[in-house]
Amino acid sequence: MGIWYVKKMSQEEEAIKAEKLPLTVKKLLVKAKEILLLPTIKEIDNRTIVILPIKIKKNITEKQQEKLARKIAKHMYDKPNQNIVLSKELELPILKNTLFSNNCNLLDGRWLFSYLTPQIIQYVSERQEKTSQMLEVSIMVNDNKEQILKNIIKIAQKLKMLNIITNNIEKFRKIEEYLYKNMGIVVRITNNRKKALLKSNLIINYDFPEEAINKYILPKKAIIVNISEKISIASKRFSGINSNFYRISLPEKYRKWFAENNIDSSFDEAILYESVLYKKSSYESICKEIEENGSKIKYLVGNNGNICEEEYKILQ
């Protein structure tokens, strides 16, 4: 499985700096690449760096986005299981949609986010100066895939009250029975839109879409963390925190490699971290590596950027 890091040129000679040519010739070659939209592709340590022939300060037209996406996809055509990380200035709708339509998988940090449920609970409890035992946590989920079930088992052991909110109640009966018979832990499974969430301090929404979550009566001062997509809360009475992403510390051993290869602050660190862990091995191995790396959530991110610590304390 390969990872492709895609970015703009940081300076005129970057795309061809390995070439031993006079500077004037280099500039002409860079200009030719710009006109023909020819990306520079470099293989380093089983990873691929793609430098687009567009300078940092220049915008990319919709037509250019389509053309560049097709060229990238063409290079990946005979290399299965490849994944793409775009720099922040390349988070462009046409470019992304064209890559998707050409069967390219774009990493966006959401896969890693789903592994961070225990860290989310710890982060929130620390911000509110509480133990996790003092929080009532609700999980909103319809897909009972293995990773989510293992997350539930892991966090249920640290909580006094855990609710599972789902439209597929029967899918979660086995995990309910397992927790009770093997650990003596009681979880509540429900889909009551009026009452299910009312006492929740923290709501972790794995896969409920915006339309569905807005049908529930939400606690006025709850903290909602949306794992799979960005969600807007419609309720006017809701005055809590609605988080749609996160910032996480990138381990130094990875930061060094990225810095040496000009994968810099133009990339989101959470997505870079996801790229080194993505489908690497089992759930247990991924969680172990995250723990051993000492990786911690630095911020949860709301609609207006990083959520500051004072906002959590106001909700108590």
C-alpha positions in Angstrom: 0.0 0.0 0.0 1.5 3.3 -1.1 1.0 6.9 -0.1 1.2 9.8 -2.5 1.8 13.3 -1.1 0.6 16.0 -3.5 1.7 19.7 -3.2 2.4 22.8 -5.2 5.9 24.0 -6.1 7.4 26.0 -3.2 9.9 27.8 -5.5 10.7 27.9 -9.2 13.5 25.4 -9.2 12.0 22.9 -6.7 10.4 20.7 -9.3 13.7 20.0 -11.1 16.3 20.9 -8.5 17.9 17.4 -8.9 18.7 18.2 -12.5 22.3 19.4 -13.0 21.4 22.2 -15.4 22.1 26.0 -15.6 19.5 28.1 -13.7 18.2 29.7 -16.9 17.5 26.2 -18.4 15.9 25.1 -15.2 13.5 28.1 -15.3 12.6 27.3 -18.9 11.9 23.7 -18.0 9.7 24.8 -15.0 7.8 27.1 -17.3 7.3 24.3 -19.8 6.0 22.1 -17.0 3.6 24.8 -16.0 2.2 25.2 -19.5 1.9 21.5 -20.1 0.8 20.8 -16.5 3.4 18.0 -16.0 3.7 17.0 -12.4 7.1 16.0 -11.0 6.9 12.6 -9.3 9.6 11.4 -6.9 9.8 8.0 -5.1 11.4 8.2 -1.7 11.4 5.4 0.9 8.4 3.6 -0.7 6.4 6.8 -0.6 5.7 9.1 -3.6 5.9 12.9 -3.6 4.0 14.7 -6.4 5.0 18.3 -7.1 2.4 20.1 -9.2 3.7 22.6 -11.7 1.8 25.4 -9.9 3.5 28.0 -7.8 2.3 28.4 -4.2 0.7 31.8 -4.7 -1.1 30.9 -7.9 -4.7 29.7 -8.0 -5.6 26.6 -10.0 -8.5 27.0 -12.4 -11.3 24.4 -12.6 -10.0 23.1 -15.9 -6.4 22.8 -14.5 -7.8 20.9 -11.5 -9.5 18.4 -13.7 -6.4 18.0 -15.9 -4.0 17.6 -13.0 -6.2 15.1 -11.3 -6.4 12.9 -14.4 -2.6 13.0 -14.8 -2.1 12.0 -11.1 -4.7 9.2 -11.6 -2.9 8.0 -14.8 0.4 7.6 -12.9 -1.4 5.6 -10.2 -3.4 3.4 -12.6 -1.2 0.3 -12.5 -0.4 0.7 -8.8 -3.3 -0.7 -6.7 -4.0 0.3 -3.1 -2.5 3.7 -3.4 -3.7 6.6 -1.2 -3.4 10.4 -1.7 -2.6 13.1 0.8 -3.3 16.6 -0.5 -1.7 19.7 0.9 -4.1 22.2 2.4 -4.1 24.6 -0.5 -5.1 21.7 -2.8 -8.3 20.9 -0.8 -10.2 22.0 -3.9 -13.7 20.5 -4.9 -13.0 19.9 -8.6 -9.6 18.4 -8.0 -10.9 16.1 -5.2 -14.0 15.1 -7.1 -12.0 14.3 -10.2 -9.6 12.1 -8.2 -12.5 10.3 -6.6 -14.1 9.7 -10.0 -10.8 8.2 -11.1 -10.9 5.7 -8.2 -8.3 7.5 -6.1 -8.6 7.2 -2.3 -8.0 10.5 -0.6 -7.0 10.5 3.1 -8.7 13.1 5.2 -7.9 12.3 8.8 -11.3 10.7 9.4 -10.0 7.1 9.5 -7.6 8.0 12.3 -10.2 10.1 14.1 -12.3 6.9 14.6 -9.4 5.3 16.5 -9.1 8.2 18.9 -12.4 7.7 20.8 -10.5 6.9 24.1 -8.3 10.0 23.7 -11.4 12.2 22.9 -13.0 11.1 26.2 -9.8 11.7 28.1 -9.3 15.1 26.4 -12.8 16.3 27.3 -12.6 15.1 30.9 -9.3 16.9 31.4 -10.6 20.1 29.9 -13.5 20.0 32.3 -11.4 18.8 35.2 -13.4 15.7 35.7 -12.7 12.0 35.7 -14.1 10.0 32.8 -16.3 8.2 35.3 -18.1 11.5 35.8 -19.1 11.8 32.2 -22.2 10.3 30.6 -21.1 9.4 27.1 -23.4 8.6 24.2 -22.2 6.9 21.0 -24.3 7.5 17.9 -23.7 4.7 15.5 -25.5 2.4 12.9 -22.6 0.4 11.5 -21.4 -2.4 13.9 -18.0 -2.9 12.2 -15.3 -4.5 14.3 -13.3 -1.4 15.0 -16.2 0.5 16.5 -17.2 -2.5 18.6 -13.7 -2.7 20.0 -13.7 1.0 20.7 -17.0 0.5 22.6 -15.5 -2.3 24.7 -12.4 -0.2 25.4 -14.2 2.9 26.6 -17.0 1.1 28.4 -14.5 -0.1 31.0 -13.6 3.5 31.8 -17.1 4.9 32.0 -19.9 4.8 34.6 -22.6 5.5 32.0 -22.4 4.6 28.3 -25.3 4.9 25.8 -25.5 3.5 22.3 -27.9 5.4 20.1 -28.7 3.5 16.9 -31.3 2.7 14.3 -30.1 -0.9 14.3 -30.7 -1.9 17.9 -30.5 -5.7 17.2 -27.0 -5.3 15.6 -25.7 -4.2 19.0 -27.3 -6.8 21.2 -24.2 -9.0 21.1 -21.9 -6.3 22.4 -24.4 -5.4 25.1 -24.5 -9.1 26.2 -20.7 -9.4 25.9 -20.1 -6.4 28.2 -22.6 -7.6 30.8 -21.6 -11.3 30.9 -17.8 -10.8 30.7 -17.3 -7.5 32.5 -20.4 -6.8 34.4 -20.8 -3.6 32.5 -24.3 -2.3 31.6 -24.8 -0.1 28.5 -28.1 1.3 27.3 -29.1 0.8 23.7 -31.9 3.0 22.5 -33.2 5.1 19.6 -35.6 7.4 21.5 -35.2 10.8 19.8 -36.7 12.7 22.7 -34.9 11.2 25.6 -31.9 9.2 24.5 -29.3 12.1 24.6 -30.8 14.4 27.3 -28.4 13.6 30.1 -25.3 13.2 27.9 -22.2 15.3 28.6 -20.3 14.0 25.5 -21.9 12.7 22.3 -19.6 10.9 19.8 -21.3 10.7 16.5 -19.7 8.0 14.4 -21.9 7.8 11.3 -25.3 9.7 11.8 -25.7 12.2 8.9 -26.7 15.7 9.6 -30.4 15.2 8.8 -30.6 12.3 11.3 -28.8 13.9 14.2 -30.9 17.0 14.0 -34.0 15.0 14.6 -32.9 14.3 18.2 -33.4 16.6 21.2 -29.9 17.6 22.2 -28.7 18.6 25.7 -28.2 22.4 25.8 -24.6 22.2 27.0 -23.4 18.9 25.5 -20.1 18.4 23.6 -20.7 16.7 20.2 -17.8 15.2 18.3 -18.5 14.2 14.7 -16.2 11.5 13.4 -17.1 10.7 9.8 -18.2 14.1 8.4 -18.8 17.7 9.2 -22.2 18.3 10.8 -24.1 21.5 11.5 -26.5 21.5 14.5 -29.8 23.1 13.7 -31.2 23.4 17.2 -31.4 27.0 18.4 -31.4 25.9 22.1 -28.1 24.1 21.7 -25.3 26.2 23.1 -22.7 23.5 23.6 -19.6 22.5 21.5 -19.9 21.0 18.1 -16.6 19.6 16.9 -15.9 18.3 13.4 -12.2 17.6 13.5 -9.1 17.6 15.6 -5.4 18.5 15.9 -3.0 15.9 17.1 0.7 15.9 17.8 2.8 14.3 15.1 5.5 12.0 16.5 9.0 13.4 16.1 10.2 10.3 14.2 7.7 11.0 11.4 8.1 14.8 11.6 11.8 14.4 10.8 11.1 12.4 7.6 8.4 14.8 6.4 10.7 17.9 7.0 13.6 16.3 5.2 11.4 15.8 2.1 9.6 19.2 2.1 6.3 17.8 3.4 5.8 20.9 5.6 3.1 23.0 7.3 1.2 23.2 4.0 -0.1 19.7 5.0 -2.4 19.0 7.9 -0.5 17.1 10.6 -3.5 14.9 11.5 -3.7 13.7 7.9 0.1 13.1 7.7 -0.1 11.0 10.9 -3.0 9.1 9.4 -0.9 8.4 6.3 1.7 6.5 8.3 -0.8 4.4 10.2 -3.4 3.8 7.5 -4.5 0.2 7.4 -1.1 -0.7 8.8 -2.3 -3.7 10.8 -4.8 -4.8 13.4 -6.9 -2.5 15.6 -4.8 -3.5 18.6 -1.5 -2.7 16.8 -2.7 0.7 15.6 -3.9 1.6 19.1 -0.6 0.4 20.6 1.5 2.5 18.2 -0.6 5.6 18.9 -0.1 5.0 22.6 3.6 4.3 22.3 4.1 7.4 20.2 2.6 9.4 23.0 0.3 11.0 20.4 -2.3 13.2 22.1 -5.1 15.3 20.8 -4.0 19.0 21.0 -7.4 20.5 20.1 -10.8 19.6 19.0 -11.8 21.8 16.1 -15.1 23.6 15.7 -16.6 25.8 12.9 -14.4 28.7 13.9 -11.2 26.9 14.5 -9.5 25.3 17.6 -11.9 25.1 20.6 -10.2 26.9 23.5 -10.1 25.4 27.1 -12.4 28.1 28.5 -15.3 26.9 26.3 -15.3 23.5 28.0 -15.4 24.9 31.5 -18.4 27.2 30.6 -20.4 24.0 29.9 -20.0 22.5 33.4 
